[in-house]
Amino acid sequence: MARTLTTTVHHLVGKRFVGISPEGQRVMIDNEPEARSGMSPMQLLLNALAGCAAMDIVAMLHKRQLKINSYRVELTGERPDENPAPFTKITAKHVFDVPGLEREMAVRFVDLATNKYCSVGRSLKAELAFEVEMVKVPGNQAAV
């Protein structure tokens, strides 16, 4: 049976909205030119993509019993100048400080999360690309 997700977006004022899930979680959505109180819809989309892939990657790291010192995803989305302006290409740079994680394994995890497991990515028409950076922290000999 197909799963259904719901949310409700309420207009506040101008180009400000609040999205509320059935469980009561809230997210500010704001495209005002000044004094923004939340992210734009396109920024939220980038964050959703990164969060989706990152959750899968963290699960893979956990299965390998690898300790995460730090991990972040930096995204860049390319859009045309005309409207509508959908993302045509999104590049995600995954930066790992995970002792014992080899670069080849990190690339495999990111590839699986990006191209196979992430439902957000699979919902987009944009070209998805990724980069992997391994951080070497002084005193952390396992990082490469």
KAUR-V890172 format. One record per helix or strand of 3 or more residues. SS is the DSSP state (~ for helix, > for strand). FROM is the first residue (numbers start at 1). TO is the last residue. Records with the same first field share a line. If there is no record, write none. Layout:
BEGIN
SS: FROM-TO ; FROM-TO
END
This chain:
BEGIN
>: 7-13 ; 16-21 ; 26-30 ; 70-79 ; 87-97 ; 127-134
~: 41-63 ; 103-117 ; 119-122
END
